[in-house]
Amino acid sequence: MKNYKHIFDAVFKEIGKVVVGQTDVVEQILIANLCDANALLEGYPGLAKTLAVRTLADLMNLKFSRIQSTPDLMPSDITGTYIIEETSGKRTFKFQPGPIFANIVLADEINRATPKTQSALLEAMQEKQVTVGNNTFKLDLPFFVLATQNPIEQEGTYPLPEAQADRFLLKIKVGYPSFEEEKEITDKYASVLREPKLKTLLNKNHLLSLQTLTRQVPIANDIKTRAIKIIAATRTNKDVINYGASPRASIGILLASKARALIRGRNHVSSEDINEMAYPILRHRVILNFEAERKGMTTDDAIKHILDKVK
């Protein structure tokens, strides 16, 4: 299998001109793209979540749109609606596409939208199509929804139902920058602003080809077996987990590990890929029990507990 590491190294280098640090976050967004899947980004405001997604869309020459979720956002504000158009004295209904008609859709603060509006995104995410009235419109491929959540402001929010959270392949945690990174950010953005010129490195066809290649990355039987055992352990490990992950997580961990191997320039999946991808794959799919919460455990602690047990 051909080595594609140079392509991804160039992507990281170009993104680094705009986004300081956050390499893991960018890599995981890329992994979701290669798996033709959606991702949920969770982090405090001002950590360059929107900037990273927008820059990635520019580098791949993909159409980008942003939806700012609010409690009064209606499904038609996302999908589009019919408007009356008057031409030469005749009135006709014309479909006005909404912001969902893009390649990369950023749903900002998705937990501020009502369940009715969240479910409008669900069809687009799963079926890659939108139904308005009696008509169904196919979305342009590649298509990804990257949604952000703010972990602090829980007042007036509508937590994502488990069924909808499960549609996201990864839940990516966006952390604070290190001291050196923060210094670089202030040097870059608190002085004379120079808009960096970014090179377009990929296009739609390249990305669709890379998605096909991702599925072809070989994986050894023992590594595949361990990955499935990790997911199965979330259902049997009742000492910390109340509800475990579905088989969708088993497919997800194998696909995401293949994408990580491709990005890292390897033509096979390693145990390290499985261990690293277990966290973003499982953190929104497992529900801790009361005992684990009482001890102050996080979902990441529970995942580490399982990884240590399943060898």
Number of C-alpha atoms within 10 A of each C-alpha: 12 9 12 15 15 12 13 18 14 13 22 17 11 20 24 16 14 19 21 19 20 20 14 13 18 22 18 22 24 21 28 26 24 26 23 21 23 23 26 24 24 18 18 18 15 9 16 18 23 18 14 20 20 19 19 23 20 18 17 18 16 21 17 20 18 19 18 14 21 17 15 11 17 17 20 16 16 23 22 19 16 14 12 12 12 11 8 5 7 8 11 12 11 12 14 13 18 16 19 29 22 21 20 25 23 26 25 21 20 27 25 25 25 21 17 12 22 23 16 19 21 20 13 21 22 14 10 17 19 23 14 15 8 5 8 10 14 12 17 13 16 20 24 23 26 27 24 26 22 17 12 9 11 11 7 12 16 15 15 19 12 12 10 15 17 20 18 25 27 31 26 22 17 19 13 14 15 11 9 10 15 14 12 15 16 10 12 16 11 9 8 8 9 8 8 9 9 14 14 15 16 18 14 16 12 11 18 17 11 19 19 13 17 24 16 16 18 14 17 11 9 9 17 17 10 16 25 16 16 25 27 17 19 23 15 13 15 15 12 24 22 17 16 20 21 16 12 14 24 20 15 21 29 23 26 31 28 29 30 27 24 27 22 17 18 19 19 17 23 17 16 13 20 25 17 14 20 27 22 23 28 28 20 21 25 24 21 20 15 13 14 19 14 9 9 9 14 14 20 16 15 23 24 15 13 19 20 11 10 13 10
